[in-house]
Amino acid sequence: MSMDKVEQRNVVIIGGGIIGCSISYYLSRHPSYSTSTTNITVLEASANGVAQGASGKAGGLIAKWAIHHVKLAEEHNGAERWGWRFVGCGSWEGEGEALGESGSGVGKGGKRKSLEKTLGFEATTAQESRKDKGLPDDLTWVKEELTTSYSPMSGPDGTAQVHPYLFTTSMLDLAKEKGVQLVKGTAISVEQVDRHVTGVTYRDRSDSSRIKILPATHVVLSAGAWSPSIIPSLPIAATRAHSVTIHPKAGVTISPYVLFTEISLPHSLSASPEIYARPDNEVYVCGPGDDSILPGNVDDVEIDLAACQSIINQVSSISQELREGEIDKRQACFLPVVRTGGGPIIGEADKIVKGLYIATGHTCWGICNAPGTAKVITELIMGRNRSGSLTKLAPSRFL
């Protein structure tokens, strides 16, 4: 066989979230990757750069089965670079003190939707207890007298965390070290000739009147909730979720736990905020999802301040440390959900056009599954043994 002809690849990744940036990283680390034969471009619609949507505003919980995260953290000093560490994770139930109007945490104009983040975790019997409630000895930032029960959802070293924004931006930075390029622009369409992709048409972010084309032999659609803007037949719905970040007062240390709460509030109300303690003593808290309308661009996501205040009131009702802390961010994002159930959607959409790959619909599990998704998409594009079967996730099942 002649060795003279080398396949030239122009890979365009639509969407600079955790999926797209992770794909750019794994492509740039593939054994057959070379800047002389492979051009990789990440096309991001936000004027503010990558990780502006759910990838930058998530909690960052990593389940024990996300083994690729462990490898990445070891190779690139994830503890320092993106806040990697093992954490306690459990279900907390109890009463909330009356602190004014708690609200539901659902954004205005939307109906409540479950984010189903506890799927894949199972409550286990506490090995050590503090009194009869099961509270770990070092979980001191929720009030013991308000606690009904605490049940761990994993054993020691069973759950970990990353800071999603830092992880996503680090993936791209590491990819750029190998020659990957970032282009700011809004994708309009995937171009094709004879049912094979030839490029991506996009609107230049710096000049909206300029329409450009990025040549492509392979296109990866990983635009999250915005993916149907390119492939309208994709059964992807958008779920909005609000969150806040809190910094406790100086001298107050928040032990490393992620809590899925069930708070009984006055007036027969209840709330289920999720609380994530981070390494820099920042605390991230998120509320339920809602079905608000998706805007045209991630930079135009509306934040309902009342929904954020409800989340703040809810966690303040069980924690003096969080009640007295300083609110740093009030934010909202949209998660991509497969409308027909199942998902995510991962693989080549060759029924539409050869060379088009889809990687979206991860809901709240995008943080966990980004490296695994990136690895299999990379193998589809670059060749080599596949890491796992994609039969149940194949685009042909959804399109």
Secondary structure, 3 states (H helix, E strand, C coil): CCCCCCCCEEEEEECCCHHHHHHHHHHHCCCCCCCCCEEEEEEECCCCCCCCCHHHCCCCEEECCCHHHHHHHHHHCHHHHCCCEECEEEEEEEECCCCCCCCCCCCCCCCEECCCCCCCCCCCCCCCCCCCCCCCCCCCCCCHHHEEEEEECCCCCCEEECCHHHHHHHHHHHHHCCCCEEEEEEEEEEEEECCEEEEEEEEECCCCCCEEEEECCEEEECCHHHHHHCCCCCCEEEEEEEEEEEECCCCCCCCCEEEEEEEEECCCEEECCEEEECCCCCEEEEEEEECCCCCCCHHHCCCCHHHHHHHHHHHHCCCHHHHCCEEEEEEEEEEEEECCCCCCEEEECCCCCECEEEEECCHHHHHHHHHHHHHHHHHHHHCCCCCCCCHHHCHHHCC
